[in-house]
Amino acid sequence: EQLPLYTEMLNIVKGQEECLLGEEVDLEKLNRLINRRREIMDKLISVNEALTKLKEELEKEPAFNGQDYIKYLELNSREFLTVKQDLKKLMGEIKELDEKNGQLLQVKINEIRRNLKKVREDKRAINLYGGYSNHQQAAFFDRNA
């Protein structure tokens, strides 16, 4: 059950990367991806809690030895090993892309800060030189003429 969730999370992280690599960041799409990722993380937490609970229940059984069972699975179950390797690979890819996305996001934030600073400087310069003139000079009409 974890493998499809981690696969979907990897796809979401790739989508976040696409958003951040674009000239303009689509904040709505990025926000949707972040929210979907939170949903998946909540599901993964639920799955992990269920597995922990199952493990605790099994450990209460007198004949159960958790370490022996894990060794048995590792030695006798190719599927277990394959899933374990796949999960490890997916988590590694997600972590790597997350770090890259964090750097991309920081670049975008710094770019926005520079642009805001430039806007403030331009506004200050305009104000120093009399500001914008949005209105025309007053004109008086002689009604007596």
N, C-alpha and C positions, 0 to 999 in steps of 0.2 A: 504493500500500500504506500510505502514511502517513496519508492522509485518514481512513480508517475508524478507525485507532488514535487519532488526535486527537479524532475525534467521540466515541469511547467514553470518552476521558479527560475530555472536557467533561461528559458525562453523569455520570461519577463525581464530578467536582467539584460538580455540581449536587446529587447525592445527599449529599455531605459538607455542603453548605449546609443542606439539609433537616434533617440530624441536628443541626447546631449551632443552628438556629433553634427547635427544639423546646424545650418546658419542661424536659424531662429529656433529656440526651444519651445516645443509645444507643451506648455505647462499643463493643459487639461489632460492630454494623453499621459504625460509623466505622472500626474496625480492619480489617474486611473490605474496605471501600472503599479504604483506604490500601494494603493489600496488593495489591489488584487494580491499583491505579494504578502501583505499583512494577513489576508484571509488564508492564504496557503500556510503561512507560518503558524497561524492559530491551529489549523488542521494538523500540522506536524507536531505541535506541542501536545495536542489531544492524543495522537497516535503514540507518541513517546510516553505519555502518562499511562496509557492503556498497557503498553508493553512493560513498563516498570511495575505496574500493578500485577500483571500476569507473572512476571518474574518473582515478585515478592510472594505471591500465592504458591508458586511452584517450590520456592525455597522452604516453605513451611512443611512441605511433604517430607517425611523422615527419609525416604529412599532417594530423594533428589539431591544431586550435587551439581550446582550450577556450572562450575568450572569444567567438570567432566562432560556435561551436556554440550557446552560450547565447543570443547575439543572434539567431541563426537561429530557435531555438525560440521566443523571445519575439515575434518578428515573424510567424512563420508557424504557430504552434500556439495556437489558441484554447483548446484543452483544457489545455495547459501553463499558460497565463495564468489560466484559471479555477481550476485546482487550486492554483496559487500564491496566488491571491487568497483562496480558501477556507481554505487552511492559515494564511495570515496572519490572517484573521478569527477562526478557531478559536483560534489561539494567543493572540490579544488577549483573547478572551472567557475563556479558561482563566486567563490572568494576572490579569484583573480579578476574577474569582470567587475565585481563590486569595488575593488581597489581602484581599478582603471576608471570606473564611473565616478568615484569620489574625486579623483584628480580632475576629470573632465568638468565636473560640477564646480569645483573650486576655480578652474580657469574661467568658466562662465560667470561666476560670482565676481571675480576680480575684474573681468571685462565690464560688467554692469557698474561696478564701483568707479572704474575709470571714466565711463560715460557719464555717470551722475556728477562726478567731480568736474568734468568738462562743462556740463550744462550749468552747474553752479557758477563756475568761473565766467562763462559767457554771459550769464544773467547779471553777475556783478559788474562786468565791463559795460554792459548796456546801461545799467542803472547809473554808473559813474558818468557816462556821456549823455545823460539826459533821459534815458529810458526810451521806451517805445512811444511814438506819438500816434495814438489811436484816434485822436480827434483833430479836426481842422481848427484853424484859428477862427476866433469869433468874427463874424461879419455883421456890420450894422447897416441897416437900410434907413434912409431918410424918407420918412413917410410924408413929409411936408413938400417934397419936391414934385 
